[in-house]
């Protein structure tokens, strides 16, 4: 059952039109999602990283193991977003999983169309395996995570790494992934009036700016259509009230059919990337604890 705190938070979210309901404001979206949200905890370490000319930032909560690393790919519809905006979520994940989190600022469309952003993610992943917060040094374990467009990139990156025979991470974590650029999921229509974050009108605008016509079913752009054979375990979390909900459900179904170990959690009453809203709702705290548990299980192989 949805918590009272979340009911009140949803009520306030519904007071403002969802993004795209009143037109597509790219500059406004970029301004909002490029804002830096510094951690309130002064004991958290935030360290700039130069990832072969890709800007990035490490986040380490107290007690984090610098050799346990997560590459976190931010959301923003492939056209906006920044690591700086996701610092609070990175702190929560770092604290819960006791890991170092790297936030790369991959290139954005439409200035840099597909596959530029994905190529930056490949570069960042390879770099992270050999470089930590304090300089060169091999990782003990690596995970890939991301939300929304970053969730789509997480899944696409797993496919790309396997196909290029690059060593795979211990697991992937996709939060509300934008994984179907054909926009064929039924939830795009069914949840149009219940999603407090995004309106269906914004989705074609993201797609048009990100890919060229005819690429909608390319698995590296729309990982729903990928072959998940041989990929590591994947955790997907998605809110019940999302126009992109079916991207998660259908991707999980496809991956499971391909023999991939995948867990897809649908969080009752929740909205798009609810884990990133600060201060954390009870459901967000529980979801981040589940992420930490997923990571821990992949490390000791006892779960």
Buried (B, 14 or more C-beta within 10 A) or exposed (E): EBBEBBEEBBEEBEEEEBBBBEEBBBEEBBEBBBEEBEBEEEEBBBBEBEBEEBBBBBBBBEEBBBBBBBBBBBBBBBBBBBBBBBBBBBBBBBBBBBBBBBBBBBBBBEEBBBBBBBBBBBBBBBBBBEBBBEEEEEBBBBBBBBBBBBBBBBBBBBBBBBEEEBEBBBBBBBBBBBBBBEBBBEBBEEBBBBBBBBBBBBBEBBBBBBBEEEBBEBBBBBBBBBBBEEBBBBBBBBBBBBBBBBBBBBBBBBBBEBEBBBBBBBBEBBBBBBBBBBEBBEBBBBBBEBBBBBBBBBBEEEE
